[in-house]
Amino acid sequence: MKKKLYIVLGVIAGVALIVYLVLIFFVGSLVTTAVNKYGPQLAKTNVHLTEAHISPLSGEGSLDGMIVANPAGWSKNNAFSLKSIHVSVAPSTVFSDHVVIKEIKIDSPEILYETRLLTSNIGDIVKGLQHDSTRGGSDAKTKSGQTIKFEVDHLLVQGGTINLSLAGATPVPLTMPTIDLHDLGKDGGITSSQLAVLISETLLKTVVTSAASAANKVVPGDLLKSAQGLFKQQQ
């Protein structure tokens, strides 16, 4: 009798494990598909996520191997390279139309900042996001077509590197200051495009400020003042 009970329990445990693994794959696959579908529409350039792993029970997981290519008119390098993004989602909201993200943590991102005259590669990406946000056509939606709203309790970007390239010059690496934001979309949530704009604008301001403060190290004397003015206009 006990042997049969152990066998039954073993089968139940095995089935539960299989279901759990399938759910992890299913949720991760959904996230990967969503990023690769909506990312390029939002950024107006290639966005690719290699894979995502998210537990449907704990809401903990990671997005691995994400890149955002340079927009048209710039070098063929990637503007953003994010090896791993840790996420923590409130489990009960994973499949809802109001997703509560408890934390997004990005460690050691690499950002290429190319600038000439009054434009920059990051600035062009931000402009594309801003334009799309006003239309809402690329916002993430549920299967029923309802726009998904997001709420992010904590966003942390740390240990990043900015590779600064002025007018096509060889990029100079700069240390990126930590970005620490709280309560994004706290009142009712925000769409995926609005969230992308908010984060990208913060990144652009951080990158430009860092570049301006380091300008005296990478720009010859007479060009220093004009370069700092350029950075100020791009903020």
Rosetta blueprint (number, residue, H / E / L):
1 M L
2 K H
3 K H
4 K H
5 L H
6 Y H
7 I H
8 V H
9 L H
10 G H
11 V H
12 I H
13 A H
14 G H
15 V H
16 A H
17 L H
18 I H
19 V H
20 Y H
21 L H
22 V H
23 L H
24 I H
25 F H
26 F H
27 V H
28 G H
29 S H
30 L H
31 V H
32 T H
33 T H
34 A H
35 V H
36 N H
37 K H
38 Y H
39 G H
40 P H
41 Q H
42 L H
43 A H
44 K L
45 T L
46 N L
47 V E
48 H E
49 L E
50 T E
51 E E
52 A E
53 H E
54 I E
55 S L
56 P L
57 L L
58 S L
59 G L
60 E E
61 G E
62 S E
63 L E
64 D E
65 G E
66 M E
67 I E
68 V E
69 A E
70 N L
71 P L
72 A L
73 G L
74 W L
75 S L
76 K L
77 N L
78 N E
79 A E
80 F E
81 S E
82 L E
83 K E
84 S E
85 I E
86 H E
87 V E
88 S E
89 V E
90 A L
91 P H
92 S H
93 T H
94 V L
95 F L
96 S L
97 D L
98 H E
99 V E
100 V E
101 I E
102 K E
103 E E
104 I E
105 K E
106 I E
107 D E
108 S L
109 P L
110 E E
111 I E
112 L E
113 Y E
114 E E
115 T E
116 R E
117 L L
118 L L
119 T E
120 S E
121 N H
122 I H
123 G H
124 D H
125 I H
126 V H
127 K H
128 G H
129 L H
130 Q H
131 H H
132 D H
133 S H
134 T H
135 R H
136 G L
137 G L
138 S L
139 D L
140 A L
141 K E
142 T L
143 K L
144 S L
145 G L
146 Q L
147 T E
148 I L
149 K E
150 F E
151 E E
152 V E
153 D E
154 H E
155 L E
156 L E
157 V E
158 Q E
159 G L
160 G L
161 T E
162 I E
163 N E
164 L E
165 S E
166 L E
167 A L
168 G L
169 A L
170 T L
171 P L
172 V E
173 P E
174 L E
175 T E
176 M L
177 P L
178 T L
179 I E
180 D E
181 L E
182 H E
183 D E
184 L E
185 G L
186 K L
187 D L
188 G L
189 G L
190 I E
191 T L
192 S H
193 S H
194 Q H
195 L H
196 A H
197 V H
198 L H
199 I H
200 S H
201 E H
202 T H
203 L H
204 L H
205 K H
206 T H
207 V H
208 V H
209 T H
210 S H
211 A H
212 A H
213 S H
214 A L
215 A H
216 N H
217 K H
218 V H
219 V L
220 P L
221 G H
222 D H
223 L H
224 L H
225 K H
226 S H
227 A H
228 Q H
229 G H
230 L H
231 F H
232 K H
233 Q H
234 Q H
235 Q L
